[in-house]
Amino acid sequence: MKNLSVIVPCFNFDKLIAKNINRIIKKISKKNYNYEIIVANDGSKDNTTSEIKKLIKSNKNIRLINFRNNRGKSYVIKYSLRKTIFNNILLIDCDLPYFEYFNNLISKLNKNDLVIINRRSKKSSLKVKKLTYYQWFRGKLGDIIGYIINFLLKLEIEGNDTQAGLKAFKKIHNFNKIKFYSEKWFLDLELIKLYKDSNKKIFCIPVKYELPKESNISFFSLKNFFVLYEFIKILIILKIK
């Protein structure tokens, strides 16, 4: 593999966006790839835009797609995918989750069509064994979601971990014409289902990982109901397609 398009969705991340983009560049440069980094700025209200523009002045491989309003992670990734130059795609959240597996992920893409982080593999493990109540609850909730996904969609991926913020894939035939339905949170699930139904080779990387100690969203937040609504909507769409 010689070419790579990296998409980094971000929102209000001006303190670390430049540092993290440079960390990605450092990794890729060691591979001598032809590359582009598309930063999809999802309506940030801080100085994220200006920080990215500073980077572009010194590196023409960086591109900015600026959204005036916050549209949602899935939306900005879908839009950015249509603007990519290369067929090898890497998606990574702006806080660089699982960044220590970055090289391994790219390496595995050479012989696979989709490579994902799998926190629910039997080979994965928590970095900290003593969990807070919230961490325990979040882990169990993830297990339940994985069970529901497997029951309805039969992905046959161990643990059905679809939402980790690092994955890579090769665009399949007519990829840019494929319709994805998620606007906010579940494009990852649609991608995995697409590659599974297309009989493409999927590789899962087990990891050592952490669970957040607390949520910045209250349990009864309106956002949780929107998340649940979109999750149910995407499950129904994928089930009947």
N, C-alpha and C positions, 0 to 999 in steps of 0.2 A: 504494500500500500504506500503510495507516494503523495496522495492528495487528501486533505482533510478540511472540512468545514465545521467550525465549532460555534454553537449557538449558546449564548449566555443571557438568559432572561434576568432582569434586575428591576428593583423598585426601591427607591430611597436608600441607596447604598453608597453615598459619596465618600464616606470615610475609608472604605476598603476596596472600592471597585478598581482603582488604578493598580494597587498592589496585587490584587488577585488576577487581573488580566495579565500582568507581567509575569506572574507565576506560571500561568498557562503557556505563555510565549516561551518561557525558559524551557519548559518540558518539551514542547513541540520542536523547538530549534535544535535540540539534541538529536532529533530524529531526521533532520534535514528534509522535512516534508514541505511541499507546496501547501500553504494553508491560508485560511481566512478565519477571522474571529468576528462574528456578528453579535454585537451587544444589543439586545432588544430591551430598550428602556421603556418600561410599562407605566408611563405617566408619572414619573418621579417628580416630587415637588421640592427636592433639595438640590444640591449642586452636582448630581450624578451626570447630567448632560455635559456640563462644562469639563468635568474630570475626564470623560471619555473623549471629548474633542481634543483635549491636550494630548492624549495618547495617540490619536490619529495623526497628529502633526509629525510625530516621530516614527510612526509605523503605518504604512499604507495598507497593510494586511488587515487592519482593524476597520470595521464598518459599524456605523451606528444606525439603527432603525429606531426612530423616536416616536412614541405614541403620546399624543397630547393628553389623553385621559387614560386612567387605569382600566385596561380591558380584561386582564386575567392572564395567567401564565400560559394556559393552553392556546389562547387566541394569538398571543405575540409569537409563540413558537411556530404555530401553523403558518402565520404570515411570513416569518423569517425563513422557514423551510423552502418556500417558493422562490426566495431570493438567493439561495445558496448556489455557489459556482460548482462545487464538487459533489460527488455521489456518496462519499463517505462522510457520515454525519456524527458529531459528538454533541450531546446535550449535557450541560452541567449548570447547576444553580450557581448564582453569583457568590455564595458563601463557600463554594468549592467543597461540597460534601464528598467524603471518601476519596479525597485527592491523592492519598497514598496509593490508590489502586489505578490511577490514571494511565500509567504506562502499560500495566497488565491489561487493562480494558482495550487499549488501542492494539496491543499485540494480538489479543484474541480475535479482534475483528478481521484479521487477515484470513482466518479459516472459518469464520462464522458470518451470518447475516445480521444478527442482532445480539448484542452483549449487554447484560444488565447486572446490576448489583442485586444480590439476593440475601437480605438480612435474615430470612427465615429458612435458609438452608440448614441442614443438620450440622454442617461444617462451620456455620457462622456462630459467633458467640458475643455476648455482651462484655464490654470492657470493665464494667462495674457490676458486681453480682448483687450488692445490697441496693434494692430499689425503693424509691419513695412510693407512696400509694398511687400518685399520679402516673409514675413510670410504669408500675405494674398494670394499672388500668389501661394505659395506652398500648402496652404490649399485648394484652388480652384482646383489646379492640382490634388491633391489627390482625390477630389470629382469626377472629370472627369474620372480618372483612375478607381475608384470604379464603376462608371456608365458603363464604357466600359466592365469591368469584368462581371458585372451583366447581361448586355445585351447579351454578347456572351456565357457566361458559366452558367448563372442562378444558382449561388451559393446560393442565397436566404439567405445571411447573411447580416444583417443590415449594410449598408455603405461599405460592401466588403473590410474591412481593412485587407489586407493580409500580410503586410510587417513589422509590429511591431517586434522588436528584442527580444521578449520573448514569448515562447509558449511551451506547453507540450503535449505529446500524448502517447498512448499505441500502441506498434507495432501490426499491424494487421497480419493475417495469411500470411505466405510467404513474409513478408515485405522485407527481404533482397534480394529477387529475383525481386522486382519491379524496373523497369527502370525509373529513373528520368532524365529529359533532360536539366534542367537549369545548367549552369556552373558557373554563377556569382551571380545573384541577385534574382531569382524568384523561388527558391525551395519551399519557404513558400506557394506560390500560388498553386504549384503542390500538396503539402501535403493537403491543404484544399480541393482541388477538389477531391483528392483520397478518403478522409474520407467522403466527401459529397456523392460521387458516390457509396461508400460502405455502405451507410445508417448507418454510425456510429454517435454516439451522440457527437455533437459539442457544446461547451459552450463558450460564449463570455463575457469577463470581461470589463465593462466600466471603464474608467480611467480619472483622471485629468492629462493633459499633456501640454507640451510646444512645440512650433515650433522653429526650428533654426532661429536665427536672420539673418544669412547670409550663403551663400554657399561657400565652399572652391573650388568649380568647376565653371568655367565661363560658362555662358549660352550657348555659342557656342563651348564648349569643345568637343573634339572627343569622350570622355567617354560617353557623353549624347547620342550620336548616337549609341554607342554599347549597352547602356541600352535600348534604344528604339527598337533596332533590336532584342535583346533577348526577350523583352516583347512581341513583335509581334509574334516572333517564338513560344514562349510558349503558347500564346493564340491560335494560329493556331493548334498546336499539341493537346492541350487539347480539342479544339472544335471538331476535327475530330476523336479523339480516340474512 
